[in-house]
Amino acid sequence: MTMKPSDKDKSAGETKNVTGKVKEGIGKATKDREMQAEGRAEQGEGKAQKKAGEVKKVFNQ
């Protein structure tokens, strides 16, 4: 079974979001501000990609 582009975007977006949360948590634990910032940025990218997948789904893509 092949995934629709909308489902791929939603899945990849959620993966980036979770990865970003992990990076941010590690950054907080180690007091590494750069890693915290990377984590927050990755979460933002993930949320945007997931939202793009939701929009595609509305238009049946």
MOURJO-V573011 format. One record per helix or strand. SS is the DSSP state (A for helix, B for strand). FROM is the first residue (numbers start at 0). TO is the last residue. If there is no record, write none. Layout:
BEGIN
[[SS;FROM;TO] [SS;FROM;TO]]
END
This chain:
BEGIN
[[A;4;29] [A;32;57]]
END
